[in-house]
Every structure is written in structure tokens, then in C-alpha cells.
Amino acid sequence: MPRLARGYVRVHWFPREGHPPAEGLSQLAAHGVAVRDVVYAAPDRVEFTVRVEDVRTLRNVLRGAGRIRFGERRGPYAWLKALRAHPGGILGFTAFLLLLWVWSGFIWVVRVETDGPYVSPAPEAGRNQSAARGFDLRLAAAVREDLARLGVRPGTWKGNLPSPEAISAHLRERHPELGWVGFSVDGVVARVVVVPKVGDPTPPSGVPQHLVAAKRAVVVGYELAAGKLRVRPGDSVEPGEVLISGVLGQEGGETKLVPARGRVFGEVWYEVEVSVPRERRELVLGSKSQRFVSLFAGDARKEIFRRGDALSGESTEAVRRYALPLLPWQIGIEVGERRELVPVVRSLSAEEAEEVAKDLARREVLAQAHEGRVARVLVLHREVGRDKVTLKLHIAAVENIARPEPVSAGGGRSEAQPGA
């Protein structure tokens, strides 16, 4: 019998006089009966556990050696035997599984989610988060009504649902403000994700403005959306110099003030000095591991089983989540493994330390640059010691150097001094 299907029974043996218990147990072992958990409960009673399939052999071996009584039964075999004794329970359980399978073929929950805040193509002044949230609620209600007209409602059989492409096309036609619609069915949940169209990411504020240089740079490119371009690629600019003017028209003639919009990219040089130690502490996977099982409901998590080595320091874990597919809530189990992280000290060569220093310098420059990327790295000075490597670098970054500055009433620059 397969090991997973085995059952065990507790045997109470009352041996007769002249039949020593040890001799009877030895005879059982000689006939292949696995006896375990032997307890001499009384001078005339012995208790032990055997497999269910060995009961017939036990009866034959101990026939005439005393009285035998069977007690507690355990294991899958005992459970199946108990189920056979209660056919009504089997019928009810089968009916429950059948009903659950039938219900899983229907949609019981319809969710409409809006991905990202709504930004109007021509936003009004003073629009706040509460207005955007109100738009999301109105949009979700309107989309849910249209889905009901298409037949996507609780109680709908999945086979009668329109195709995802048809649902997406219908919703975009009914709601021109939607930029993208996604439809999916996950178990008994129909999920619709709608993304409203987003307007210009740099909408005009309504106040006339120039775009001036924020840093000393050499212009390498531009994107003009509104205003008059005052520079060309290859020009050197100083902080505060007008890049895109908000004054349209000829000098001495009629002019119009507009909010200048666009981007001007310039090459900016940074001087950075970085020191990197020749020895680095790193965490690597160790030999100790630990397996665990957890129950989760939403964000709550409770560990119910753990086996393996005790982990005291830092560790990393890999988790597989198994959620119940027939419920609209996130409920299920997590099975994972934790591995210890052991600190080691690694010695770097001069070349490796230099590459690490350059990478740190690039990150430092990109943290200061606005919409930037590193174009070139030049080493001005290199100092290699036994414990560290020091580099002095010139790094060229291409970034957006334009920043807004209000236009004065006369059409010139405002009185505010531009920052570097």
C-alpha cells in the first residue's frame, strides 16, 4: 500500500498464561509485522501499533495466545473507512465540490480600477486631488454601467462574455477621455483597468514666462513647444541667460507675452573626487537555510510552519504565493525558503576599485542633473594606495538646463536674479 494511504491501528493484547509478551512480539516481527510504540500498560496487557494491512497476519500469529482488542485508528485509510460508513457525508461533500465548480464558471465580482491620476488636457487653476478623486469615482460608475449593458455583471456565465478586445473598443468609443482599457477575468472576478488620457505634462500656467539657463553649459539640443528660441546647438550659455523667450513679435512693434514651454539640453561639466577602499564587505549566500509556510489574508501574514536551520543574522527569502482562485479576497498560503547571508571581505584590485569609483561618481552627477545622462568621463588625477583608490574626475552630463522665470510687465526680464 502506498505510504500516503497507510493507516495505523492501536492494538490491546491480553496474553494468556504461558505466552510471554516478548515471544509474541518476536513472532510478529518474524512474520513481517512492523510493531512500534510498545507499552506494557499492565502485567496482563500490552499495547502497540501496527499497520492496518498487517491486522490479518497479526490475528493468525496471535490466535490462541490471548484476547485482542483494537483501539484508535489513524491515517488516510481510517478516514476513508469512516467516510464509507457515512455515505451521506460523501454525497454532501461531492455535491459541494460540484456546486463550487459550477459557481466558478460565473462572474460574481466586477471591479473597475483607474490607473493613475486624471490630468485634464486644459486643467483649470485650483484643481486639487479631491477633484481628481471625484473624477475617478464618476468614471468608474459610468464604466460599470456600460459593462452591465454589455452583459458583464455579477451572475454572468463566462462563456457569454464578449471578447476583451470588443469590451475595450466599446468603452473607448463611449468614453473618449480614456487612453487605454484593459479587461481580464481572474477566477470569479472581472477586472477592468482604465487609464484616462493625460494632457501635456508641462501645461501652461497662464503666466507669461521665459525659460532661462539654470547652469553654465554648451547647448546640444532643444524641444520647443511655445515661445521664441534664442539659442542654437553649439552656443555657450551662462546661468540666467534666456533660452526660450516668452515675448513674441518684433522689437519696436507689437508683442505678445506667452508662457514659454519646452526643453533645452546642454552639456554640463562636473568635477568629482571619489575615494574607494580596497577592501569591501559583501553579503553572500551561506549554507544554512530554512523552509516556512505562512497563511496570508490581504497584507496580514502569519507563519504556521518552519523547518531547517536557525538563522540569527541577515537573510534573504524567496516566496511563492498560492491564493484561493474562487474568492474575491486575497487569501491563501505562502511557501518559501530563507537563506542566510554571510558577510565576507573582498579585496579589490586597482582596476576594480577604479571602476567602482567611476560608477559612484556617475551616480553622484546624475543625482544633481535634471533629466540627465552621462556623456563622457575624464580622469584628471589618480592616486592608488594600499588601502584605497582616489580619483579626481571631470564628468560631462547632458541635461535639461531650462528653468522658468516670469516675464515682467514691460516684456523684459523680471527683477529676480537667476540662480546658478
MARMI-406356 format. One record per atom (N, C-alpha, C, CB): x, y, z. Coordinates in steps of 0.2 Angstrom, whole numbers, plus 5000, padded with zeros to 4 digits. Glycine has a CB too. Layout:
N
XYZ;...
This chain:
420
500449945000;500050005000;500450065000;499550005006;500350114996;500750174996;500750205003;500450224991;501350235004;501450265011;500950315013;502150295012;500750365008;500250415010;499550385011;500250465004;499450325009;498750295010;498750255016;498550265004;499350245020;499350195025;498950215031;500050185027;498650165035;498350185041;498650145046;497550165040;498550165053;498850135058;498250125064;499450175061;498350065067;497850045072;498250035079;497449985070;497950055084;498250035091;497949965093;498050095096;498349925095;498149855097;498249845105;498649805093;497749825108;497749805115;497749725116;497149835119;498349695118;498449625118;498449605125;499049605114;498049555127;497949525134;498249455133;497249535137;498849445134;499149375133;498949325139;499949375133;498849265137;498649215141;499249185145;498349155138;499149155151;499749125154;500149075150;499549095161;500749085150;501149035146;501349065139;500848975145;501149125138;501349165132;501649225134;500649175127;502249225134;502649285136;502549345131;503449275137;502449405133;502349455128;502949465123;502249525131;503549455126;504149465121;504149415116;504749465125;503949355117;503949305112;503449315107;503849235116;502849335109;502349355104;502549415099;501649375107;502849465102;503149525098;503649495093;503349575102;504049455096;504649425091;504349385085;505149385095;503749345087;503449315081;503149355076;502949265084;502849415079;502549465074;503149495069;502249515078;503749505072;504249535068;504549485063;504849555073;504549425065;504749375061;504249365055;504849305064;503649375056;503149375050;503049435046;502449355053;503549485047;503549545044;503049605046;503349535037;502849595052;502349645055;502749695059;501849615060;502749755056;503049815059;502749835066;503149875054;503049825071;502749845078;503149905081;502749785083;502749955083;503050015086;502650035092;503150065080;502950085095;502650115101;502350065106;502050165099;502850015108;502649965113;502649985120;503149905112;502049975123;501949995130;501649935134;501550065131;502049925140;501749875144;501349905149;502349835148;500749915147;500249955151;500049925158;499649965148;500049855158;499949815165;500249755164;499149815166;500249715170;500649645169;500249605164;500549615176;499649615163;499249565158;499049605152;498649535162;499349665151;499149695145;499749735141;498549755146;499749725135;500249755131;499949795125;500749705128;500149855124;499949905119;500449915114;499649965122;500249915107;500749935102;500349955096;501249875101;500649975091;500350005085;500649965079;500550075084;500149945074;500349915068;500049945062;500249835069;500249925056;499849955050;499249915049;500349945044;498749945046;498149915045;498149855041;497649965042;498649855036;498649795031;498949735035;499049815025;499249745041;499549695045;499149665050;500249715048;498449685050;498049665055;497849585054;497349705055;497749565048;497649495047;498149445049;497449485039;498749465047;499349425049;499449425057;500049455046;499249485060;499349485067;498849435070;499149555070;498249435068;497749385070;497949315070;497049395067;498249295064;498449225063;499049215068;498649215056;499549255069;500049245073;499849235080;500649295072;499449285083;499249285090;498649245091;499149355092;498349205086;497749165088;497949115093;497549125081;497549115098;497649065104;498049095109;497849005102;498449155108;498949175113;498649225117;499449205109;497949245117;497649295121;497149325118;498149335124;496849375121;496249415118;496549485115;495749435124;496249495110;496549555106;495949605105;496849535099;496049675107;495549725106;495949785102;495349745113;495549805097;495849865093;495549925095;495649855085;496049975096;495850045098;495850095093;496250065104;496150155094;496150205090;496450195083;496550265093;496150215078;496450215071;496650285068;495850175066;497150285065;497450345062;497650335055;498050375066;497750395051;497950395044;497450395039;498350325043;497550405033;497150415027;496650355027;497450425021;496950295028;496550235027;495950235032;496950165028;496050255038;495550255043;495050315041;495850275050;495250365038;494750415036;494350395031;495150485034;494650355026;494250335021;493650285023;494650305015;493950245028;493450195031;492850225034;493850145035;493050285038;492550325041;492050355036;492850375046;492350375031;491850405026;491450355023;492350435020;491650295021;491250245019;490650225023;491650175017;490750235030;490250225035;489750275035;490550215042;489850335032;489450385032;489350415024;489650445036;488950375020;488850395013;488550465012;488450345010;488150485017;487850545016;488350605016;487350565022;488850595020;489450645021;489850645014;489950635026;489950585011;490250585005;489850624999;490450515002;489150604999;488750634994;488750714995;488050614995;488650735002;488650815003;489350845001;488550825010;489850815002;490550845000;490550844992;491150805003;490350784989;490350784982;489950844979;490150724979;489350854982;488950904979;489150974980;488250894983;489550984986;489851044987;490351064982;490151044994;490851014981;491351024975;491051034969;491750964975;490451004967;490151014961;489851084960;489650964959;489551104966;489251174966;489851224965;488851184972;490351214969;490951254969;491151264961;491451234973;491251204958;491451204951;491051244947;491551134949;490351234948;489851274943;489851344945;489151244945;489951364951;489951434953;490651464950;489951444960;491151434949;491751464947;491751474939;492351414948;491151454936;491051474929;490751534928;490751414926;490551574933;490151634933;490551694936;489551624937;490451754934;490751814936;490251834942;490751864931;490651844948;490251864954;490451934956;490351814959;491051954954;491352024956;491552064950;491952014962;491352124949;491652164944;491952224947;491052194939;492652234945;493052284948;493252334943;493652254952;493152394944;493452454939;493952494943;492852494937;494552494940;495152524943;495352574938;495652474945;495552634941;495852684937;496552694938;495452754938;496952684933;497752684934;498052754933;498052634930;498252784939;498552854938;498052904939;498852854932;498252964941;497853024942;497653054936;498153074946;497053084936;496753114929;497053184929;496053114930;497353204923;497553264922;497253294915;498353264920;496853344916;496453374911;496953404905;495953424913;496753394899;497153424894;497253504894;496853414887;496753534897;496753604899;496553614906;496253644894;496953604911;496753604918;496653674920;497353574922;496153674924;495953734927;496353754933;495153734929;496453814935;496853834940;496453814947;496953914940;496853794951;496553774958;496253704958;496053814960;496453664953;496153594953;496553554958;496253554946;496253514962;496653484968;496553404967;496453514974;496853374972;496753304972;496053274973;497253274977;495653314977;494953294978;494553294972;494653334984;494653344967;494353344961;494553284957;494453404957;495153264957;495453214953;495153144955;496153204953;495053144962;494753084965;494053074963;494853084973;493653134963;492953134961;492853114954;492653204962;493353134950;493353114943;493353034942;493853144939;493853004946;493952934946;493352894948;494552914950;492952924953;492352894955;491852894950;492152924962;491752954947;491252964942;491452914936;491153034940;492052914934;492252874928;492152804930;492952884926;492252774936;492152704937;491452694937;492452694944;491052734940;490252724939;490052714932;489952774943;490252764928;490052764921;490252704917;490252824917;490852684919;491152624915;490752564918;491952614917;490652554924;490252504927;489552494924;490152504935;489252554922;488552554919;488652524912;488252624919;489152544908;489252524901;489452444901;489852564898;489752424906;489952354907;489252314908;490452334912;488852334912;488252304913;487752294907;487752334918;487852354902;487452344896;487752294891;487452414893;488452284892;488752234888;488652164891;489452244887;488352154897;488252094900;488752074905;488252044895;489252114906;489752104911;489552124918;490452144909;489152084921;488852094928;488952034932;488152124927;488852044939;488851984943;488251934941;488752004951;488451864941;488051814939;488051794931;487351834940;488551834928;488551814921;489051754920;488851874917;488851704915;489251654914;489851674909;488851594910;490451654911;491051674907;490951664900;491651634910;490651604898;490551594891;490151644887;490251524890;489751684890;489351734887;489751804887;488751744890;490351804890;490651874890;490951894883;491251874895;490851954881;491151974874;491951974875;490952054873;492251974869;493051964869;493352034873;493251964862;493952024876;494252084879;494352144874;494852064882;494452124868;494552174863;493952214861;494852144856;493352174861;492752214860;492552254866;492152164859;492652234872;492452274878;492952334878;492652234884;493552324876;494052384876;493852434871;494752364875;493652414865;493452464860;492852494861;493352424853;492352464864;491652494866;491752544871;491152434869;492152534877;492252584882;492652644879;492652554888;493152634875;493552694872;493052734868;494152664868;492552694864;492152734860;491652774864;491752684855;491452744870;490952784874;491252834878;490552734879;491952824880;492252874884;492852894880;492452844891;492852954876;493452974873;493952994877;493253034868;493853014884;494353034888;494852974890;494053064894;494652914889;495052864891;495652844885;494652794891;496252844888;496852824883;496952754883;497452864886;496752714888;496852644887;496452604892;497652624889;496152544889;495752504893;495952434893;494952504890;496052404899;496252334899;495652294903;496852324903;495552234900;495052184903;495252114904;494352184899;495152094910;495452024912;494951994917;496152024915;494951924917;494551884921;495051844925;494051834917;494951844932;495351814937;494951774941;495851864941;494851714940;494351674944;493651694943;494551674951;493351714948;492651744948;492651824948;492251714954;493251854947;493251924947;493451944940;493851944952;493051994937;493152034931;493452094933;492452034927;494052104930;494452174932;494452214926;495052154935;494252274926;494352324921;494852384923;493652354918;495352394920;495852444922;495752494916;496552414922;495652564918;495552614913;496052664915;494852644913;496452694910;496952744910;496652804907;497652724908;496552864910;496252924907;496852954903;496052974912;496652984898;497153024894;497453074898;496853054887;498153084897;498453134901;498653194897;499153104904;498553254899;498753314895;499453324895;498353374898;499653384892;500353404892;500653394899;500453474889;501253364900;501553354906;501853424909;502153304906;501953474904;502153534907;501653584904;502853554904;500953584907;500453634905;500653704906;499853614908;500353754902;500553824903;500153844910;500253864897;500553884913;500253904920;499853964919;500853924924;499853994913;499454054911;499854124913;498854054915;500454114916;500854174917;501354174912;501154174925;501454234909;502054234904;502754224907;502054304901;503154184904;503754164907;504254154902;503654104911;504954164903;505454144899;505754074902;506054194899;506154044898;506553984900;507254004900;506353924896;507554014906;508254034906;508753974908;508354094911;509353984907;509853934909;509953934916;510553954905;509953874919;510053864926;510753854928;509653804928;511153834922;511953814924;512353844918;512053744925;512953844919;513453864913;513453794909;514153884915;513353804902;513353744898;513453764891;512653704899;513553704887;513553714880;512953684877;514253684877;512553714873;511853694871;512053634865;511453744867;511653574866;511753524862;511053504858;512053464865;510553534861;509853514858;509353544861;509753434858;508753544858;508153584861;507553544859;508153654860;506953564863;506253544861;505853604862;506053484865;505653634857;505253704858;504453684857;505453754852;504153704862;503353694862;503053764862;503153664869;503253814865;502953884864;503553934866;502353884869;503453984862;503954044864;504454054858;504354024870;504954094859;505454104853;506154084856;505454184852;506454034852;507054014853;507654064852;507253944849;508054074857;508554124857;509254094856;508554164864;509354024857;510053994856;509953934851;510253964863;510553914849;510653864844;511153814847;510853884837;511153744845;511653704847;512353724845;511553634843;512853714850;513453744850;513553804854;513653754843;513053844856;513153904859;513253894866;512453944859;513753934869;513853934876;513453984880;514653944878;513153954885;512654004889;512854004896;511953974889;512754064900;512854074907;512254064911;513154144907;512254054917;511654054921;511254114921;511854044929;510654104920;510154164919;510054184912;510454224923;510454164907;510354184900;509754154897;510954164896;509354194893;508654174891;508854124885;508254234888;508454064886;508554014881;507954014876;508553944884;507354014879;506754024875;506354084878;506253954876;506254134874;505854194876;505154184876;506154254872;504854214881;504054224881;503854284878;503854214888;504254324874;504054384871;504054364863;504454444873;503454364860;503354354853;503254424850;502754304852;503554424844;503454494840;504154524839;503054534843;504154574834;504754614833;504954664838;504754644826;505554684839;505754734843;505454804841;506454734845;505154844845;504954904842;504254904840;505354934837;503954844838;503254834836;502854804841;503254784830;502254774839;501854744843;502054674846;501154734840;502054664852;502254604855;501754564859;502954614860;501854504860;501354464864;501754424869;500954414859;501454424875;501854384880;501454314881;501754424887;501854264881;501654194882;502054164887;501654164875;501754104890;502254064894;502654014889;501754024899;503254034889;503753994886;503753914888;504454024885;503753874884;503753804886;504253764881;503053764886;504553714884;505053674880;505653644885;505353714874;506153614881;506753594885;507353614881;506653514886;507853634884;508453644881;509053604884;508653724881;509353564880;509853514883;510553544882;509853444880;510953544887;511653574887;512153524890;511653634891;512753524888;513253484891;513553524897;513853464886;513553494903;513753524909;514353484912;513153534914;514853524914;515453484916;515453484924;516153514914;515553434927;515653424934;516253394936;515053374937;516553424942;517153404944;517053364951;517653454946;517253294951;517053254957;517653214959;516553204955;517753214966;518353174969;518053114973;518753224973;518253054971;517952994975;518552954977;517452954970;518452924983;518852884986;518552814988;519252904993;518852764986;518552694987;519052644990;518352664980;518852614996;519352575000;519452514995;519052555006;520052484996;520252424993;519952364995;521052414993;519652365001;519352305004;518552325005;519652285011;518152275003;517452295003;517052235006;517152294996;516652255011;516252205014;515552185010;516052225021;515552125008;514952105004;514552045008;515152084997;513952035006;513551985009;513451935003;512852015011;513651865005;513551815000;513051755004;514251784998;512851715000;512351665002;512751615006;512051624996;512551595012;512851545016;512551475015;512851565024;512751435020;512551365019;511851345023;513051315022;511751395028;511151375032;510451405028;511151415038;509951365028;509351385025;508751365030;509251345018;508151385028;507551375032;506951385028;507551425038;506551325028;505951325024;505351345029;505751255021;504851385026;504251405030;503651405026;504451475033;503051405030;502451415027;502051465031;502051345027;501751505027;501351565030;500651565027;501751625030;500151585032;499551605029;499451685028;498951585034;499151705023;499051775022;498351795020;499551795017;498151855022;497451875021;497551955020;496951865027;497551975013;497752045012;498452055013;497352095016;498652105018;499352125020;499552085026;499352195021;499052055029;499252015036;499551955034;498552005040;500051935038;500351865037;500551835043;501051885032;500451775044;500551735050;500951665048;499951715053;501551665050;501951605049;501651545053;502651615050;501551485050;501251425054;501751365054;500651405051;502251365050;502751315050;503451335048;502451255045;503951305051;504651325050;505051265051;504851385054;505451255047;505951195047;506651215044;505651125044;507151195048;507851205045;508251235050;507751245039;508751265048;509251295052;509051355056;509951305049;509351375061;509151435065;509551495062;509251435073;509251545060;509551605056;509551655061;509251625050;510151685063;510251735068;510451805064;510751725073;510751805059;511051865056;510551885050;511751855053;510851925045;510451945039;510351885035;510851995035;509751885031;509551835027;509151865021;509051785031;509051825016;508551835011;508051785010;509051845004;507551795007;507051745006;506651744999;506451755011;506551684997;506151684991;505451654992;506551634985;504951684990;504251664992;503851644986;503951714996;503451594986;502951584981;502251584985;503051504978;501751624982;501151634985;500651594981;500951714985;500151564984;499651524981;498951554984;499651444983;498651594980;497951624983;497351574980;497851694980;496851584984;496251544983;495951574977;495751544989;495851534971;495651574965;494851584965;495751524959;494451564969;493751564969;493551624973;493451504971;493951664977;493751714981;493951784979;494051704988;493551834980;493751904978;494251934982;493151944977;494451904988;494951924993;495551884992;494651925000;496151924994;496751894993;496951844999;497351944992;496751784999;496851735005;497151675002;496151725008;497651655006;498051595003;498651575008;498251594996;499051535005;499651515008;500251545005;499751445010;500851555008;501451565005;501951515007;501751635008;502351485003;502851435004;503551465002;502751375000;504051475006;504651505004;505251475008;504551575006;505851505006;506451475009;506851535011;506851435004;507151535017;507651585019;508351565018;507451615026;508751605016;509451585016;509851635019;509751585008;510351615023;510751665027;511251695023;511151625033;511351765024;511851805021;512451805025;511551875019;513051785023;513651785027;514151845024;514051725026;514351885029;514751945027;515451915025;514851995032;515751945020;516451925018;516751985016;516451875012;517451985016;517852045014;518252025008;518352065020;518052065003;518352054996;518852114995;517852054991;519452094993;520052134991;519952154983;520752104992;519952224982;519852244975;520552264972;519452304975;520652244966;521252264963;521152344961;521352224956;521752374959;521752444957;521252464952;522452474956;521252414947;520752424941;520052424943;520852374936;519852374948;519152364950;518952414954;519152294954;519452444959;519252504963;519152564959;519752514968;519452574953;519452624949;518752624946;519952634944;518552564943;517852564940;517252574945;517752494937;517352554952;516852564957;516852644958;517052524963;517452674958;517452744959;517152784954;518152774960;517252764948;516852794942;516152784942;517152774935;515952734944;515152714945;514852764950;515052644946;515252764956;514952814961;514952884959;515452804967;515452904955;515452974953;514852984948;516152994949;514752934943;514152944939;513552954943;514152884934;513452914948;512852914952;512752984955;512752864957;513353014958;513353074961;513153134956;513953094964;513353124950;513253184945;512453174943;513653174939;512253114942;511553104939;511053124945;511453034938;511253124951;510853154956;510753224956;511153124963;511253264954;511253334953;510953354946;511953364954;511053314941;510753334935;510053334934;511053294929;509753374930;508953374929;508853334922;508653444929;508553284922;508453244916;509053234912;507853284911;509553204916;510253204913;510453134911;510753234917;511053134908;511353064906;512153084906;511153034900;512553034907;513253054907;513553034900;513653004912;513853084898;514153084891;514853064891;514053154887;515253094895;516053074895;516253074902;516453124890;516753034903;517153034910;517853044908;516952974914;518253094911;518953104911;519253104917;519053174907;519853064918;520153054924;520753114924;520552984925;520653164929;521153214930;521753194934;520853274933;521553154939;522153134944;521953064947;522253184950;522453024948;522352954950;522852944956;522352904945;522652924962;523052904967;522852834970;523052964973;523352794969;523252724971;523652704977;523452674965;523352694983;523652674989;523552604991;523452724995;523852584996;523752514999;523052495001;524252495004;522752555004;522052545007;521452575003;522052565014;521652614999;521152654995;521352674988;520752704999;520852694984;521052724977;520652784977;520852674971;520952844975;520652904975;520652934968;520952954980;520152954965;520052984958;519853054958;519652934954;520053094954;519853164953;519553164946;520353214954;518953174945;518653164938;518253224935;518153104938;518253234929;517853284925;517353244922;518353324920;516753254923;516153214920;515753264916;515753174926;515553244910;515153284906;514453254906;515453294898;513953294908;513253264908;512853314903;512953264915;512453274899;511953314895;511253314899;511853274888;511053374900;510453384905;509953434902;510653384912;509353444905;508953494903;509153554908;508153474904;509353604905;509653664909;509153724909;510253694906;508553714906;508053764906;507653764913;507553754900;507553824915;507053834921;506653904920;507453844928;506053904922;505553954921;505754014925;504853934922;505654074922;505754144925;505154184923;506454174924;504754224927;504254264925;504454324920;503854294931;504054344916;504154394912;503854464915;503854384904;504254514915;503954574918;503454604914;504554624920;503054654916;502554684913;502854724906;502154734917;503454744906;503654784901;503954734895;504254824903;503954664897;504154624892;504854604893;504054644885;505254624898;505954614899;505954554904;506354674900;506654554907;506754504912;506454534918;507454494913;506254484923;506054504929;506654534934;505654454933;506454564939;506954584944;507354534948;506654634948;507054474948;507354424952;507954394949;506854364953;508454384953;509154364950;509054294949;509654384955;509354274943;509354194941;509854164945;509454184934;509654104948;510154064951;510554024947;509754014956;511154004949;511653964946;511453894946;512353974948;
